[in-house]
Amino acid sequence: MNFYKILCLFLVLSSTTSCFEDADDNGAYASEINDFVWKGLNAFYLYKEEIPNLANDRFNSSDEYANYLNNFEQPEVLFESLVYNRDEIDKFSVIVDNYIELQQFLNGASLSNGIEYGLSYIPNSSYEIFGVVRYVHPNSTADINNIKRGDIFLGINGVVLNIDNYNNLLSLDNYEVNLADYLDNGTETLSDDTIEFNNINVELSKQAIEKNPIYFQDIINNSGRNIAYLMYNQFIPQYDDDLEEVFLEFKSNSVDELILDLRYNPGGSINSAVLLSSLITGQFQNEIFSTEQWNSNIQNYWLNNDPEYLVNRFINSESSLNLNKVYILTSRSSASASELVINCLGPYIDVIQVGTTTYGKYQASVTLYDSESFTNQNVNPSHNYALQPLVLKTLNSLGQSDYFNGLTPTFEFEERPYNMGVIGDIYEPLLSQTISLIGSKNLNENIPEAFGLVDDNHKFEFFNKEMYINKAINRQ
């Protein structure tokens, strides 16, 4: 979110709520971090109306407010007590104790051993799980140790992964990954499949790496048609210029079709989603891409004073392809800003979704710092806490939102861990199926039995399926 807009919002909200702005009223009684947590959520939290303790009139005096805050020894405990329906609705709001690391993550840098992977139950089990490598980041420890797409792992540090231990084992900064072989016995039926350790063990360590979201791009000539293919793995504004360059190359080669691979994309910046959608199209400049719904205090203010603030519009770019159709590859790991692209392009062009159902996240967050304006200017130097709460939900131009259960594909096809293929190769199964759709409109094979996804590596990063807002999107 644009810092100026946050400051405007803060000034509006502070005049209409019963927050205790005078530091002398509560500083002597309550933790300043707890004070920051409550005020930040009271001002911006999307589900504020569902939490009685965030009501503007919740406290009658500064003493009552301070006593309430003092009941919580840790700001994390206070924060969790103010989150709405953590298991079903708000799985995403977070509090962090180091906003510097948070900023680095939002800029595409994070601690990682370089493996991007999915986790599924092993055949015939609802307890033990295995991992399959989806891709590896260049120059990471996984890359240096020759870990490849399609590698299977069954254990960490000699312990077989299961639904109870995988979170702790895969959260370690350093571990030995125990590789395995997947044996399908030559059938599509899962019941006779087995996974066995192969005595290959690799030591991996997490280090700071920068993840370029533009993982692979190519132009495929098939039956005389130029098909642009792009695997785009996160919406990161720092790579927006690079994204435009990729589409400029597509445009200069007069591509006829676009396959946009978002199967591993957990989300990111709404601004980058607007840009990507505008690059795919181009003929809808200034039309409504999405609208926003905030909590009632914020929503009512902008509706009464500047309704345009709640609207994100398609933008102009010389790299736009002006397409009327796009093929988008998805999986259960496709979330938030990835789903936003699908949902918001749908009213304008033909979106052909190939793969499996997406995650189901339509809410966005913003970073709040402990400063008078909640921006990163003049931040309280006594601590490094920051909040990343859900502040809005997104709707397309038809008002469609609330896809709790994800977006269902037009054509369903799931990756098989024993046949992952090579990213960008025309024989990679999901890409191959999509290329066949362009010609025949039908998949080549019947839908195989589903594995399903238990989790993926994004569980162990700062955010799980994050989407965040920054209102400074004027690129015209």
Secondary structure, 3 states (H helix, E strand, C coil): CCHHHHHHHHHHHHCCCCCCCCHHHHCCCCCHHHHHHHHHHHHHCCCHHHCHHHCCCCCCCHHHHHHHHHCCCCHHHHHHHCCCCCCCCCCCCEEECCHHHHHHHHCCEEEECCEEEEEEECCCCCCEEEEEEEEECCCCHHHHCCCCCCCEEEEECCEECECCCHHHHHCCCEEEEEEEEEECCCCCCCCCCEEEEEEEEEEEECEEEECCCEEEEEEEEECCEEEEEEEECCECHHHHHHHHHHHHHHHHCCCCEEEEECCCCCCEEHHHHHHHHHHHCCCCCCCEEEEEECCHHHHHHHHHHCHHHHEEECCCCCCCCCCCEEEEEECCCCCCHHHHHHHHHCCCCEEEEEECCCCCCCEEECCEECCCCCCCCCCCCCCCCEEECEEEEEECCCCCCCCCCCCCCCEECCCECCECCCCCCCCCHHHHHHHHHHHHCCCCCCCCCCCCCCEEHHHHCCCCCCEECCCCCCCC
